[in-house]
Amino acid sequence: MTILSLAHNTTSRIVFSLSVFVLCSNFTPAFAATTSAGYFLNVEESFAKELATKELAAKELLGKESLNFVAIDNYAQRVPQHIASQSIPKLVAYLTKPATNDIEKARAIARWITSNVAFDFEAASNEKYRPSDNADSVFLNRHALESGFAALFVRMMHTAGVETFAINGLKKGFNFAPGDASTLKRHTWNAFRTGGKWYLVDLPVYKEVETDGSYKLAYADAFFCIQPEQMVFTNFPDDKRWQLLNEPITKEQFITSVQCFGAYHGYLITPLSHRDYEIFSKQRTVTLSFDVPVSLQPGARVYAEKGAKEQHASVKTQREGRKFIVHVKFPAEGTFKLEITATEMIRERGTNEVVGCSVKTVAEYNVNIGDKQPRSMAIISK
């Protein structure tokens, strides 16, 4: 299994699950001062009813366990060529015509961009060549790096009348090594606001999807309106306010946090008990807990080291609604790799018949069992 974040590959099917994220209630970026008063949290009374209506619509749309944007996606992917090639305003007018709220507008725009603009893998690996991140150039040339995706999303969302920003920061890629800041990558993503709430969107994140024995690139849907609590395991903004968390984490906490791959697979899994990659325990038994969608079948497996055979560890799991609890009894003292997994049923195309299953790694820990603890690393998790 390989993850494709920018220039990385992964072979998997998309399981689509989205959740609304929590607003950082008092956050209004200083650089937003030039926008109209109607966009601010402390709005005049005349805007209150409109904002309340938008917020209710957003909650109804994103508050469900799983969403179905099939109609919007199909519409966005079938834009007539004569419209898609004319201008950004005409394209946006067409894309957003059937939308009933700003989130549906954002979805239509995001789906069109990820279906029609290619990520420039050659430029990503060539420091001497960098395509323009100007929105007009990206619209014309249909290829870009992450900054170009973000710029085009901003332009199209502004054209649709939705306040949107590009966010610069760091991202964990497949080659990221926990604790090593040099393995982080520069990245750009977006945030838009509607109904007084901010929503995060990361566009140039792809995954390979198996389709009748062939492969194609597709957008990882979990990064559309992803929860800040989940995004903070993969993306770290330069401005901490864009974490949209009541208690922002530090860069050190980001670097040492668990390798959490759930969002790349469309699984919104959030660690509850152990947020750090390194786990230290004098006891051979470790208990972890996660917030997991009820539709998901999670599990766990243990390895003596990365790439080694799976160990015969005692693994017991239990569910309490969305809470998933894992009890692991390790076979001996030493260092182990603990993978939290998600099992996806593979169904016959166009039917509900199950023809197999696929197990994906959604989080990875390095577990140190015994009295001898590495002196070079601080014990963060208990």
C-alpha positions as CSV (number, residue, x, y, z in Angstrom):
1,M,0.0,0.0,0.0
2,T,1.4,3.4,-1.0
3,I,-0.1,6.8,-0.3
4,L,-0.1,9.5,-2.9
5,S,0.1,12.9,-1.4
6,L,1.4,15.2,-4.2
7,A,3.9,12.8,-5.8
8,H,3.0,9.6,-3.9
9,N,1.0,6.6,-5.1
10,T,-1.6,4.5,-3.3
11,T,-3.7,1.6,-4.6
12,S,-7.1,1.6,-3.1
13,R,-10.8,2.3,-3.6
14,I,-12.5,5.4,-2.3
15,V,-14.8,5.1,0.6
16,F,-16.5,8.4,1.0
17,S,-17.2,9.9,4.4
18,L,-17.3,13.5,5.4
19,S,-18.0,15.4,8.5
20,V,-18.6,19.1,9.4
21,F,-15.8,20.6,11.4
22,V,-15.9,22.8,14.5
23,L,-15.6,26.5,14.1
24,C,-12.9,28.4,16.0
25,S,-15.6,30.8,17.2
26,N,-13.5,33.9,17.7
27,F,-11.2,33.6,14.7
28,T,-11.3,36.3,12.0
29,P,-7.9,36.5,10.2
30,A,-6.4,40.0,10.1
31,F,-5.9,39.7,6.4
32,A,-9.7,39.3,5.9
33,A,-10.3,42.9,6.9
34,T,-11.0,44.0,3.3
35,T,-14.0,41.6,2.8
36,S,-17.6,42.7,3.2
37,A,-19.1,43.0,6.6
38,G,-21.5,40.2,5.9
39,Y,-18.7,37.6,6.1
40,F,-17.6,38.4,9.6
41,L,-18.7,36.5,12.7
42,N,-19.8,39.7,14.5
43,V,-22.3,40.6,11.9
44,E,-25.0,43.3,11.9
45,E,-28.5,42.2,12.9
46,S,-29.7,42.4,9.3
47,F,-27.4,39.5,8.4
48,A,-28.3,37.3,11.4
49,K,-31.3,35.5,9.8
50,E,-29.4,34.8,6.5
51,L,-26.4,33.4,8.4
52,A,-28.7,31.2,10.6
53,T,-30.3,29.8,7.5
54,K,-27.0,29.0,5.9
55,E,-25.6,27.5,9.1
56,L,-28.7,25.2,9.5
57,A,-28.3,24.1,5.9
58,A,-24.7,23.3,6.4
59,K,-25.4,21.3,9.5
60,E,-28.1,19.3,7.7
61,L,-25.8,18.6,4.8
62,L,-22.6,17.8,6.6
63,G,-24.0,16.4,9.9
64,K,-24.7,13.0,8.4
65,E,-22.6,9.9,8.9
66,S,-22.0,9.5,5.1
67,L,-22.8,11.9,2.3
68,N,-23.9,11.4,-1.3
69,F,-22.6,14.1,-3.6
70,V,-23.1,11.9,-6.7
71,A,-25.5,14.2,-8.4
72,I,-23.3,17.3,-7.8
73,D,-20.1,15.3,-8.9
74,N,-21.7,14.0,-12.0
75,Y,-23.0,17.5,-12.9
76,A,-19.5,19.0,-12.3
77,Q,-17.8,16.4,-14.4
78,R,-20.1,16.8,-17.4
79,V,-19.7,20.5,-18.1
80,P,-19.9,21.1,-21.8
81,Q,-16.5,21.9,-23.3
82,H,-17.7,25.2,-24.9
83,I,-18.5,26.4,-21.4
84,A,-15.5,25.0,-19.6
85,S,-13.1,26.7,-22.0
86,Q,-14.7,30.2,-22.2
87,S,-14.0,31.9,-18.9
88,I,-13.9,31.4,-15.1
89,P,-17.1,33.5,-14.5
90,K,-19.1,31.6,-17.1
91,L,-17.8,28.2,-15.8
92,V,-18.6,29.1,-12.2
93,A,-22.1,30.3,-13.2
94,Y,-22.8,27.0,-14.8
95,L,-21.3,24.9,-12.0
96,T,-23.2,26.6,-9.2
97,K,-26.5,27.0,-10.9
98,P,-28.1,23.9,-9.2
99,A,-26.4,24.5,-5.9
100,T,-28.7,25.2,-2.9
101,N,-26.0,26.4,-0.5
102,D,-22.4,27.5,-0.4
103,I,-21.1,24.0,0.5
104,E,-22.7,22.6,-2.6
105,K,-21.1,25.4,-4.6
106,A,-17.7,24.5,-3.1
107,R,-18.2,20.8,-3.9
108,A,-19.1,21.5,-7.5
109,I,-16.1,23.8,-7.9
110,A,-13.7,21.4,-6.1
111,R,-14.9,18.4,-8.2
112,W,-14.5,20.3,-11.4
113,I,-10.9,21.3,-10.5
114,T,-9.8,17.9,-9.4
115,S,-11.4,16.3,-12.5
116,N,-9.9,18.7,-15.0
117,V,-6.6,20.1,-13.6
118,A,-3.7,17.6,-13.5
119,F,-1.1,17.6,-10.7
120,D,2.2,18.4,-12.3
121,F,4.3,15.4,-11.0
122,E,7.3,16.4,-13.3
123,A,7.4,19.9,-11.8
124,A,7.1,18.5,-8.2
125,S,10.3,16.5,-8.7
126,N,12.2,19.2,-10.7
127,E,13.3,22.2,-8.6
128,K,14.3,24.2,-11.7
129,Y,10.8,24.1,-13.2
130,R,7.7,25.4,-11.5
131,P,4.4,26.0,-13.3
132,S,2.6,29.3,-12.7
133,D,0.2,29.3,-9.7
134,N,-1.8,32.2,-11.2
135,A,-5.5,31.2,-11.4
136,D,-5.8,32.3,-15.0
137,S,-2.8,30.3,-16.1
138,V,-4.0,27.2,-14.2
139,F,-7.4,27.5,-15.8
140,L,-5.8,27.8,-19.2
141,N,-3.1,25.2,-19.0
142,R,-5.0,22.7,-16.8
143,H,-2.0,21.6,-14.8
144,A,-0.5,22.9,-11.5
145,L,1.2,22.3,-8.2
146,E,-0.7,22.6,-4.9
147,S,-0.4,26.4,-4.9
148,G,-2.0,26.5,-8.3
149,F,-4.9,24.3,-7.2
150,A,-5.5,26.6,-4.2
151,A,-5.3,29.8,-6.3
152,L,-7.9,28.5,-8.8
153,F,-10.2,27.4,-6.0
154,V,-10.0,30.9,-4.4
155,R,-10.7,32.6,-7.7
156,M,-13.7,30.4,-8.5
157,M,-15.1,30.6,-5.0
158,H,-14.8,34.4,-4.9
159,T,-16.6,34.5,-8.3
160,A,-19.4,32.4,-6.7
161,G,-19.5,34.9,-3.8
162,V,-18.0,32.8,-1.1
163,E,-15.2,34.0,1.1
164,T,-12.2,31.8,0.6
165,F,-8.4,31.8,1.4
166,A,-5.3,29.9,0.5
167,I,-3.4,28.5,3.4
168,N,0.4,27.9,3.3
169,G,2.1,25.4,5.6
170,L,3.6,22.0,6.0
171,K,2.3,18.6,5.1
172,K,3.3,15.0,6.0
173,G,3.9,13.0,2.9
174,F,4.5,9.2,2.5
175,N,8.2,9.7,3.1
176,F,7.7,11.7,6.3
177,A,9.7,10.4,9.3
178,P,8.0,11.2,12.7
179,G,10.3,13.6,14.6
180,D,12.2,14.7,11.5
181,A,11.1,18.1,10.4
182,S,13.3,17.9,7.3
183,T,11.0,15.2,5.8
184,L,8.0,17.6,5.8
185,K,6.8,19.1,2.6
186,R,5.6,22.7,1.8
187,H,2.0,22.7,0.9
188,T,-1.0,24.9,0.2
189,W,-4.7,24.2,0.8
190,N,-7.9,26.2,1.3
191,A,-10.5,27.4,3.8
192,F,-13.9,28.9,3.0
193,R,-16.6,30.4,5.2
194,T,-20.4,30.2,5.0
195,G,-23.0,30.6,7.7
196,G,-20.4,32.0,10.1
197,K,-18.3,28.8,9.9
198,W,-15.0,27.9,8.3
199,Y,-14.5,24.7,6.2
200,L,-11.2,23.2,5.2
201,V,-10.5,21.8,1.7
202,D,-7.3,20.2,0.4
203,L,-7.5,19.7,-3.3
204,P,-4.3,18.2,-4.8
205,V,-4.5,15.0,-2.8
206,Y,-5.0,12.0,-5.0
207,K,-5.2,8.2,-4.8
208,E,-5.2,5.4,-7.3
209,V,-8.6,3.7,-7.6
210,E,-8.9,0.2,-8.9
211,T,-11.5,0.1,-11.6
212,D,-12.1,-3.3,-13.4
213,G,-8.4,-4.2,-13.2
214,S,-7.2,-0.8,-14.3
215,Y,-6.1,2.3,-12.4
216,K,-7.0,6.0,-12.5
217,L,-6.2,9.0,-10.3
218,A,-9.0,10.5,-8.2
219,Y,-9.5,13.0,-5.4
220,A,-9.4,11.8,-1.8
221,D,-12.9,12.9,-0.8
222,A,-12.2,13.0,3.0
223,F,-10.2,16.2,2.4
224,F,-13.3,18.1,1.4
225,C,-14.6,19.8,4.5
226,I,-12.3,17.7,6.7
227,Q,-12.5,18.2,10.4
228,P,-9.7,20.4,11.9
229,E,-9.2,17.6,14.5
230,Q,-8.3,15.3,11.6
231,M,-6.5,17.7,9.4
232,V,-4.0,18.6,12.1
233,F,-2.5,15.1,11.8
234,T,-1.5,15.8,8.1
235,N,-1.4,19.6,7.6
236,F,0.2,22.3,9.7
237,P,-0.5,25.9,8.7
238,D,2.2,28.6,9.1
239,D,-0.4,30.7,10.9
240,K,-1.7,28.7,13.8
241,R,-5.1,30.4,13.6
242,W,-5.8,28.3,10.5
243,Q,-5.7,25.1,12.6
244,L,-9.3,26.2,13.6
245,L,-8.7,24.5,17.0
246,N,-9.6,26.0,20.4
247,E,-6.2,24.8,21.5
248,P,-3.7,24.9,18.6
249,I,-0.8,22.5,18.6
250,T,2.8,23.3,18.3
251,K,5.1,22.4,15.4
252,E,6.9,19.9,17.7
253,Q,3.6,18.2,18.5
254,F,2.7,18.0,14.8
255,I,6.1,16.4,14.0
256,T,5.8,13.8,16.7
257,S,2.1,13.0,16.2
258,V,1.0,9.6,15.0
259,Q,1.2,8.7,11.3
260,C,-2.5,9.0,10.5
261,F,-3.4,8.0,7.0
262,G,-7.1,7.7,7.4
263,A,-8.1,10.8,5.4
264,Y,-6.1,9.6,2.4
265,H,-8.4,6.5,2.2
266,G,-11.6,8.5,2.9
267,Y,-11.8,7.3,6.6
268,L,-12.2,10.0,9.1
269,I,-10.5,8.4,12.1
270,T,-9.2,10.5,15.0
271,P,-7.0,9.2,17.8
272,L,-8.4,9.9,21.2
273,S,-6.0,8.4,23.7
274,H,-2.6,8.3,21.9
275,R,-1.8,11.3,19.6
276,D,1.9,10.7,19.4
277,Y,3.8,8.3,17.1
278,E,5.9,7.0,19.9
279,I,4.3,4.9,22.7
280,F,6.3,4.0,25.7
281,S,5.0,1.3,28.2
282,K,6.6,-0.7,30.9
283,Q,3.7,-3.1,30.7
284,R,3.2,-5.4,27.7
285,T,-0.5,-4.4,27.4
286,V,-1.4,-1.1,25.8
287,T,-5.0,0.2,25.3
288,L,-5.8,2.8,22.6
289,S,-9.0,4.5,21.6
290,F,-10.2,6.2,18.4
291,D,-13.2,8.1,17.1
292,V,-14.3,6.0,14.1
293,P,-17.4,6.1,11.8
294,V,-19.9,3.4,12.8
295,S,-19.9,2.1,9.2
296,L,-16.2,1.2,9.4
297,Q,-14.7,-2.1,10.4
298,P,-11.4,-1.2,12.2
299,G,-8.8,-3.6,13.5
300,A,-5.1,-3.8,14.5
301,R,-2.0,-5.7,13.7
302,V,1.6,-5.9,15.2
303,Y,5.0,-6.2,13.5
304,A,8.4,-6.6,15.1
305,E,9.7,-4.0,12.7
306,K,8.5,-2.3,9.5
307,G,8.4,-4.8,6.6
308,A,8.6,-7.9,9.0
309,K,6.1,-10.6,9.3
310,E,3.0,-9.9,11.5
311,Q,3.6,-10.9,15.1
312,H,1.3,-13.2,17.1
313,A,0.2,-10.5,19.5
314,S,-3.1,-10.7,21.4
315,V,-5.4,-8.1,20.0
316,K,-8.9,-7.5,21.3
317,T,-11.2,-4.7,20.1
318,Q,-14.5,-3.3,21.2
319,R,-17.0,-0.7,19.9
320,E,-19.0,1.8,21.9
321,G,-20.8,3.8,19.2
322,R,-18.2,5.8,17.4
323,K,-15.6,4.9,20.0
324,F,-13.2,2.1,18.9
325,I,-11.0,0.6,21.7
326,V,-8.0,-1.6,21.0
327,H,-6.3,-3.7,23.6
328,V,-2.9,-5.1,22.5
329,K,-0.8,-7.6,24.5
330,F,2.7,-7.6,23.0
331,P,4.6,-10.9,22.8
332,A,7.7,-9.7,24.5
333,E,9.7,-6.6,25.5
334,G,11.2,-4.6,22.6
335,T,10.1,-2.2,19.8
336,F,7.1,-3.0,17.6
337,K,5.1,-1.4,14.8
338,L,1.4,-1.2,15.6
339,E,-1.0,-0.6,12.7
340,I,-4.6,0.4,13.1
341,T,-6.5,-0.8,10.0
342,A,-9.8,-0.4,8.3
343,T,-11.4,-3.3,6.3
344,E,-13.3,-2.3,3.1
345,M,-15.6,-4.7,1.4
346,I,-15.1,-4.9,-2.4
347,R,-18.4,-5.2,-4.3
348,E,-19.1,-6.3,-7.8
349,R,-19.4,-3.2,-10.0
350,G,-23.0,-2.0,-10.1
351,T,-24.2,-4.5,-7.5
352,N,-24.1,-5.1,-3.7
353,E,-22.5,-8.5,-4.1
354,V,-19.3,-8.7,-2.0
355,V,-16.4,-10.2,-4.0
356,G,-13.6,-9.6,-1.6
357,C,-12.1,-7.2,1.0
358,S,-9.2,-4.9,1.3
359,V,-7.4,-3.9,4.5
360,K,-5.9,-0.4,4.7
361,T,-3.5,1.0,7.3
362,V,-5.1,4.2,8.7
363,A,-2.6,4.9,11.6
364,E,0.8,3.7,12.6
365,Y,2.6,3.7,15.9
366,N,6.1,2.8,17.2
367,V,5.6,1.0,20.5
368,N,8.4,0.6,23.0
369,I,7.7,-2.2,25.6
370,G,9.8,-2.7,28.7
371,D,12.0,-0.9,31.2
372,K,14.7,0.2,28.8
373,Q,13.5,3.3,27.1
374,P,15.4,5.3,24.5
375,R,17.3,8.2,26.2
376,S,17.3,10.3,23.0
377,M,13.5,10.6,22.9
378,A,11.2,12.3,25.3
379,I,8.3,10.1,26.7
380,I,5.3,12.0,25.5
381,S,2.5,9.4,25.4
382,K,1.7,7.3,28.4
